[in-house]
Amino acid sequence: MDNSLETQDIQFITKHYRKGCFNVNKGWKRLSLARPSWWRSYRVAAAIGGLVILSATATVIYHQYELKNTPVETVQENARATEEVKVIDFEDTPLPTVISKIKEVYGVEVVNIPDNADGYHLSLHYEGNAVDLVATINDILETQMEVEE
């Protein structure tokens, strides 16, 4: 049965075949479609490349503008003041005296001092920066003081 269908198909094609009737270009035109040209792929590639270049340029310009408007000097000055490593010693010293000594040695302000600061006494030898020193004092005395920048 399969052989007879195949032979019938072949006979039909050979009987109705005319030269030039099975032209691909004419088929596309009959369907009202244009055959894809090889220029189309180049146009798509060029459009994508243009978008990539435009977005990269916009990103560079945005970051340059952002870098110009950030106060870098202020951040660096504050970082130097709080990150300066110094040595400081306390022997059974009341907390208000410790805070004033930190202000004198490091040149920073300490905030969130507890109301009963006179009740706290501290004995400590410390080498480091002001932020870490206040954090260590907070751990020892269970306070919430901070260095104001």
N, C-alpha and C positions, 0 to 999 in steps of 0.2 A: 504494500500500500504506500509506503514511504517513497519507494522508487518511482511509482507511477506519478505521485504528486510532484516530485522533483523534476521528472521529465516533462510533466505538463507545464510547470513553471518555466523551465528552460525553453520549451516550445513557444510559450506565450511571449517571452521576452524576444526571442529571435524572430518571431512573426511580426511583432509590432515595433521593432527597433528601427529608428531612423537616425542617420548620422547627424550630430549636432543637437539632438533633442535632449540629451542628458547633460547639458552644459551646466556646470556649477554656478557660474555667474548669472546665467539666465534664471536659474532656480531661485537664487537670492532675490533677484529683481521681481520675480513673480510673487514672492511672499512679501514684497514691499519692505525688504530689509536690505541694508547695504552690507556688502561683504566687509568684514573687519580689515582695515588696512594696517600695514606694518607701521605706519606713522602713529597710529593710536597708542601703541605701547610706549613710544618715545614721548608723546605728549603727557601721558599719565606719569611716567618716570620724572619728567621735567617738573610737573606740578608738585609731586611729592617732594622732590629735591628743593624746590622753592619754598615750600612750607617748612621744611626742616631748617633751611638757612634763616628764614624769617623768625622762627621760634627761638633759634639759638642766638640770634642778634638781640631779640627782645629780652632774653634771659640775661645776657651779658650787660646790656644797658641797665636793666633793673637792678642787678647786683652792684654795678658801679655807682648808681644813684644811691642805693641803700648804704654802701660803705662810706660815701661822702657825708651822709647825714647822721652817722652814729658818733656820739661823743667818746671817742677812743681815749683821749688824753685824761678825761675825768675818771674813767674806769681804771686806767693804769695808775693814776695817782692814789686812788683809794685802795687799790690792791697793794701798792707798795707800803702804805701806812699800816695796813692790817696784817701783812705777811712778813714784816720785818722781824727777824729773829733776835731776841735779846734775852739776857739772863736776869731773873728777879727772884729775891728771897724774902720769905715772911716767916716769923717765929712767933706764934701765938698772938697774931695781929688781928684787931677788930676789922670787920668787913668794910666799914667806911674808909678806914686807912688804906686797906688793900686797893679799893677802887680808886682812891686819889693817887696812889702810887702807880697804878696801871695807867692812869691818865697822864701822869708826869713822865713815865718811862716811854710809853708807846705813842703818846699824843692822840689818843682816841677817847671817845665818850662811851661810858657803860650805862645802859638804860635797864629798866625793869628791876631796879634795886628793891629788895624786900623792905617792908615797913619796919620790921624789927632787925635791921642790919646790925645794930650794936650788939645783939645777942649772939652773932656768929663770930667765931675766931678761927684763924687759919694759920697753919704752919706748913710751908711749902717752899721747895726750891724748884724753879721752873726755868727751862730754856726753850723758847719757841716764840710764836707770834701771838698777838693780842687775842685773836679769835679763838685759837686753841686753848689759851690760858683761861679765858672766861668759860669756855665749854668744860674744862677740867674742874674749875671752881664750882660750876653748876652740878657736875657729877658728884663732887665731894659733899657739898652743902645742900644738895637737892633744891636749888633755886632755878629761876628762869631768866637770868640776866643775859643781855645781848650787847654786842659791840655795835654802836651806831656808826654807819659809814657816811 
